[in-house]
Amino acid sequence: MAEFTIDFHTHLLEKGVKPKDYWKAVKTKKLDAVAITEHSFEKPEKAYEMLLEKKPKGIILIPGLEISSEIGHLIVLGKNKNIYNIETLFKKGIPIKEAIAIAKANGLLLIIAHPWGFSNDSAAYLLGEKKLKALVKKEKIGIEVFNGMFGNVSSAFYATNWIKKPMNFFDFLEKSRIGKKTRLSTLGKKGKEKLDKKGKEILERCAKPFELSENAAFVTAGSDAHSPKRIGTGIIKLEAKRKDIESILKAIQDKKNVKWIGPYVKKTNNGYTIEKASVQKKEILSGLKYATTSKIVKKIKKEKNQILKKGKKKQNEKQ
């Protein structure tokens, strides 16, 4: 058995990523395998073929797609490109029972993507937590327990590793460089309470899939990358017999083969070290927009603009 580093959830066409940039990012992160899971409405077969044509030697490309079911987004993985010939999978709002039946009949792996993601495309909200748990317990489907997109939102708030919980969410923000950059300290009491509540929700969104995975047949993780720099921000380190699609898809179905699941890590003598992603101001504001009401975000931007204007005014006065 050998250990492989894999990102099971990536995109190409939606943001117009070039295959050469995609593969450059995969090689930079030293990934052994990657699944291309383009949205069903974004020509997933085309994305697969574009990447296959430019694929570097020694890296495994797993064919897949992200479908829009009645309970939210699902990832479907297959052994070959025949997965793209199953027209029913492309049907918007496909019933979950139908998706499960298709997966069983065609030897495909079905995974619930970002169970606690956005409320309009994630199973925990569309199906309900109780029903989702029952479904996962009954059917042989997988759970994406770590999604790089939401993991990075959490990292943006906590500034360090996503698994570290500060003593007090808002106090931590105010004291950190993130708080200083976005002028969070200027918010009123109500704004602080709302933001603190949303911050705790984010932590839950990262933690709950792990709890749910106890009842799941298998688990996966992926970056959900829509840009090259995000590839590998969610990974699995998996033990498999051989470095090929069939062996990897077989190995992932046994949780015992999963040696690491979560953000990107580097192997050290003592185990693994989480790579700390650099957080830019633009990404912080993006995270805030995702996690808070638009009213709070507008207030932050307004105050930021006022500060910039005052700075320019003082500069002009000096001149």
N, C-alpha and C positions, 0 to 999 in steps of 0.2 A: 504494500500500500504506500502511495506517495501523497504528499500534501499539495493541494492546488488552491490558488487564490482566484476567486471568481466574483464577478459583478453580474447578477441575474436580471438587472432592470436598466436598460439604456434606450435612448432615442436618437434619431438622426435627422429626419426630414422636417419636423415641426419648426425647428429654429434654423433650418438650412445649414446644418453642420456638414463640412466637407469630410469625406472618408479619410483623407490623409491626416487631417487634424484629429479625427476620432482615434485612429490607430496610433498616432503619436502619443496621445494621452494614455492609451492602454499600455503601451510599451514603457512609458515613463513611470506608471504605477506598478509595472512588472506583473500584470495580471496574466494568469495562465489561460483563462477562458472568460468569455463575455457573452451575454445573451442580448440580441437585438430585439427589443420588444416595442416596436413602433405602434402607435395607436391604430386601431382598426380602420379609422377614417383617414389615415395618412399614408396609405399605400405601403403596408409593412413588407410585402414581398420585394418591392423596389428597394427599400432600405436594406434588406438582407442581401440582395444581389449586388448592390453598390459596394457594400462592405466586403462581400466575399471576393469580389474582383480585385480589391486592393489589400486583402488580408495578408499580413506578414506570416512567414513560416513559424511554426511552433506555437501559434495561438489558436485556441479553439473558438469558433463562432457558432453559438447555439441559436437556431431559428426559433423565433417566437413572435408574439404580438400581445398588445394590451387591449382587451375588449371591453365594451361598455354593456354590462349586464343590468338586470333589474335591481341588483343589490350593489351596484357600483362597479368599479374597475377590477378586472381579473387579468392575471398574466397567464398566458398559455405557452407552454414550451413543448417542442417536438424534436424528433431525431433527425428529420430532414425537411426540405422545403415543401413537402406534401401538405404540411400544416396550412399553407396559404390557399390550398384548393378547396378547403371546407367552407363554403359560402355562408352557411348558417352562423358561423362564429362572428361574421361581420355584421350581423343583424343588431341594430341598436336596441338595447333593452331586452336582450335575449334572456329568457327565464333561467334561473340558476339550475333548475333540474335538467333542462335541455342542455346546458353547457356541460354539466357533469356527465350526462349520458354520452355526449359527443367525445369528451375526453377519454372516457372508459373504452368506447368503441374503437378509438383510433390510437390508443396507447400514448395519450398526451398527458402532461402534468398540468394541473389547474391550481392556480395560486391566488389567494385573495390579496390584492395589492393594497398597500397602505390602509389597513382596516380602520384606523382612526385618522384619516387624512382630512381632506376638505369635506364638509357636510353634504355636498351635492354629488360626490363620486365615491364615497367610502361606505363599506358594508355596516360598520358599527352604527352609523346614523340612518342609513336607508332601510336596513333590516332590523336593527335594534340589537343591543348587546346580548340579551338573553337568547334570542333566536339565532344569532350568529354563533354563539357558543354551542348551541344544540346542533346546528348544521355542521360545524367543524368536527364535532364529536362523532356524528353519524357517518359522514362521507369522507372518503380518502382524498382530501384536498389539502393544499399547503397554505401556510400563512407567511406573508412577508413581514417578518418581525422587526426588521430595521430598514427604513427607507432614508437614503442619504439626504433627500430634500428636507424632510422634517427633522432629521438629526442635526442638520446644519442650522435650521431655525433655532433649535435648542442651543446649539453652540454659540450662535450669535448673541443670545441672551446671557448665557453663563460664562462666556469668554474663554472658558477652558474646555475640559472634556465634558461631553454631554451627560456622563454618568454622575457628575459632581453636583450636588444640590447645595446651594448657598443657605446660610442660616435664615436669611430673610430676602425674598426675591427682590423687592423694590429697593431696599437699603443697599443691596449688593450692586444693583444697577446704578444707583446714584453715585456710589464710590468708585465705580469702575470707569475705564476709559470710554466704554460704550455710552455710559450715562453722560459723560462730559461732552462727547462728540455730538450727541443728539439733543442735548439740552433738556433731558428728562426731568431734571431737578426743578424746572419751572412749572411743572404741572401741579394743578390743585389737588386737594384731598380726594375728590371723587375720581379724578383721572388716575391717581395712584392706586386706588382700590380696584378700579377696573383692570388696570394693567397687571396688578399683582395676581388677580384672579385668572386672567388670561395666561399669565406666565405658568401658573400651576397646571392649567389645562394642557399646555404644551408638554410639560414634563409627563403628564398622564398619557398623552398621545404616543410618547416614546416608550413608556413602560407597559401599557396595557397589551400591546401585541405579544410581548414576552409571556404575560400571564395566559393569554389565549392559546399560545403555542403548546402549552402542556397538553391540550386536548387535540391538537392538530396531528395529522398523519406525518407531516414533514414541515420543515421550515426553510425559508430562503431570505436573502437580503440583497439589496441592490441600491445603486445610486439614484435611480430615476433621473439620470443626467439628461438634460436637454442642451448641454453645452460641453465641450471637451474638458474644460477644467474641473467639472463635477464628476467625471467618470472615476469610479473607484472610491467615492466617498461613502459608499455602503457596500460591504463585501462579506463573503464567507470564505473561511479557510476550511477546505474539505478534503478528507482522505478518500481516495479512489484507487482502484486497481490499475487503471490505465488512463492516459491523457487522450481521451476521445469522448465524443458526445454521449454515446451510449453508456459508457462507464460512469461519467459524471452524473447523468440523469438517474442512473440506478443508485449511485452512492448517496445522492441528495435525499432519497426517500427513506434513509435510515438516519435518525438523529444522532446516533452514536458516531457517525462519520464526521459530524460538524465539530471542528476544533476551535473556531472563532466565528462569531457573527456580530456585526456592528460596523462602526466606523473603520476607516483604513488604519491598519496597524503594521508596524515593522517588527520582525522577529528579533529578539535579543537573547542573551544567555539565560535571562531570568523569565522568559516567556514572551509577551508581546507589549509593545509600547504604542499607545495611540498617537497618531500623527495629528498635531494641532493645526487645524486649517486657519489660514490668515483671514481675518474678517474685515472687509472693507466697509466704508461708511454707507455706500449704496446698498450693500447687502443687509446692513443693519436696519436701514429704513424699510427695505423690502420685507424683512422679518417682522418689523413692527406693524406694517400694513396688514400682513397676514394674520397677526395675532391679536390685534386690537380693533376697536371701532374706528371707522374712517374719521370720526370727529377728533379723536385723540391724535391721529396721524397728521391731520390738517393743522392742528394746533402746534404740533412739533415743527412742521415745515414753515408755518407762518412765523413762529418765533425765531426760527433759524434765519429766515429771510430778513427779518427786522434787525437782527444782530449784524448780518452782512451789510445791510444798508447803512447802519450807524457807523460801522467800521469804514466804509467808503466815504461817508460824510466827513468824518474826523480827518481822514487822509487828505481830502480835498481842501479842508480848512487849513491844514498845515502847509499845503502848497501855496 
